Amino acid sequence: MIKNIIINISIIFSVLFSSVYNEGDIVSLIHQNQTFSVCSGDYYLEEIKLSDFNGELNGGHNTIIMIDMSASW
């Protein structure tokens, strides 16, 4: 009984928290304009948006970025 509950909860959470984007997808403008606080790193502002690196939105300055998402829970 408990095993079935755990399996069902796992399936529900995997569907609810699945990723929106896959490799090769284009990030929507709504998601590009979301601001995120910079906790550490060498960015010159305290907040960052993906649209800061989009050449069509930032005055023609195309940028390649690499995002490393990590947590120490």
Buried (B, 14 or more C-beta within 10 A) or exposed (E): EEEEEEEEEEEEEEEEEEEEEEEEEEEEEEEBEEEEEEEEEEEEEEEBBBBBBBEEBEEEEEEEEEEEEEEEE
